[in-house]
Amino acid sequence: MKRNGVMMKKKILFICTHNAIRSQMAEGYMRAKYGDRYEVFSGGTEKGQIHPIAIAVMREIGIDISGQRSKLIDEFYGTGIDTVVTVCDSAKAACPFFPGAKEEIHQGFSDPAAFTGADDEIWAEFRRVRDEIIRWIDATFGTAPASPKIELSKQESTSVPSNQDLLVELTERMHL
């Protein structure tokens, strides 16, 4: 994506009601896995505290979200957000559109904090939701064009572009 002739990362904002679990896990994972392609944020329609089990289950997969903080979506108005992703139904109802966003996606995930049961069952629910979020992000954003620097490296290593390189180039042209 180009802004003023300069290649820029696409800005993604994940929204959930309290910005405490699902949107925080999505922000942390996407930044860790796709930070070379996207500038990633999360916010809530209300402010909460990041759930300690969310921090722990993300740490289990090598991602530290303990330095993230709960934020209101108001912080992101007028910041050039490209894509808004609501990850819970109540956030979608409270924020049916985001001013200035070029694309809005709703992908609801169940709230692991609402689950009741023994401690090991609650932890299993947090892991299940984390894994669903990861699979969805990989399927939705993992196929997006890589940054130009990465594409250049691929092209330098081979004289004939692969089918994947051609698909990436065509997709990028369609979105310009």
NORCORTA-V815060 format. One record per residue. RES is the residue in one letter. OMEGA is omega in radians with two decimals (* if undefined). D_LAST is the distance of its C-alpha to the last C-alpha in whole Angstrom. Layout:
# NORCORTA-V815060
res->[RES;RES]
omega->[OMEGA;OMEGA]
d_last->[D_LAST;D_LAST]
This chain:
# NORCORTA-V815060
res->[M;K;R;N;G;V;M;M;K;K;K;I;L;F;I;C;T;H;N;A;I;R;S;Q;M;A;E;G;Y;M;R;A;K;Y;G;D;R;Y;E;V;F;S;G;G;T;E;K;G;Q;I;H;P;I;A;I;A;V;M;R;E;I;G;I;D;I;S;G;Q;R;S;K;L;I;D;E;F;Y;G;T;G;I;D;T;V;V;T;V;C;D;S;A;K;A;A;C;P;F;F;P;G;A;K;E;E;I;H;Q;G;F;S;D;P;A;A;F;T;G;A;D;D;E;I;W;A;E;F;R;R;V;R;D;E;I;I;R;W;I;D;A;T;F;G;T;A;P;A;S;P;K;I;E;L;S;K;Q;E;S;T;S;V;P;S;N;Q;D;L;L;V;E;L;T;E;R;M;H;L]
omega->[-3.14;2.99;-3.11;3.10;-3.12;3.11;-3.11;3.03;3.07;-3.12;-3.12;3.08;3.04;-3.11;3.02;-3.04;-3.05;-3.11;-3.04;-3.07;-2.97;-3.13;3.10;3.11;3.13;3.12;-3.10;-3.13;-3.08;3.11;-3.12;-3.04;-3.01;-3.12;3.08;-3.10;-2.99;2.94;-2.91;3.14;2.98;3.12;-3.13;3.02;2.99;-3.14;3.11;3.05;3.11;-3.08;-3.11;3.10;3.07;3.10;-3.09;-3.10;3.04;3.10;3.11;-3.14;3.04;-3.14;-3.11;3.10;-3.09;3.12;3.09;3.13;3.07;-3.08;3.00;-3.13;3.12;-3.13;-3.01;3.08;3.08;-3.12;3.09;3.10;3.14;-3.08;3.04;3.11;3.02;-3.06;3.02;-3.06;-3.11;3.07;3.11;3.13;-3.11;-3.09;-3.07;3.03;-3.13;-3.08;3.07;-3.13;3.14;-3.10;3.08;-3.13;3.00;3.04;-3.09;3.04;-3.14;-3.10;-3.11;3.12;3.14;-3.11;3.07;3.14;3.09;-3.11;-3.11;3.09;3.11;3.09;3.12;3.12;3.07;3.13;-3.14;3.14;3.09;-3.10;3.06;3.13;-3.14;3.14;-3.13;3.12;3.13;-3.13;-3.05;-3.04;-3.08;3.14;-3.14;3.14;3.07;3.11;-3.10;-3.13;3.13;3.12;3.13;3.12;3.12;-3.08;3.12;-3.05;-3.13;-3.11;3.12;-3.12;3.10;3.07;3.13;3.12;3.13;3.10;3.12;-3.12;3.13;3.13;3.14;3.14;3.14;-3.08;3.14;*]
d_last->[7;8;10;12;11;12;11;12;13;12;15;17;20;23;26;29;32;34;31;34;33;30;28;29;29;26;25;27;26;22;23;25;24;20;20;19;15;16;18;20;23;25;27;30;31;34;35;37;38;36;39;41;40;36;37;39;37;34;37;38;35;34;32;34;33;36;34;32;33;33;31;30;27;28;27;23;23;21;20;16;16;13;15;19;21;24;27;30;31;33;30;28;31;31;27;26;23;22;21;18;16;13;14;18;19;23;25;29;31;35;36;38;40;42;43;47;49;50;48;47;46;44;43;42;40;38;37;36;34;32;32;30;28;27;27;24;22;22;21;19;17;19;16;13;12;14;14;14;17;18;16;18;21;21;20;23;26;25;25;24;21;21;20;19;17;16;14;12;11;10;9;6;5;6;4;0]
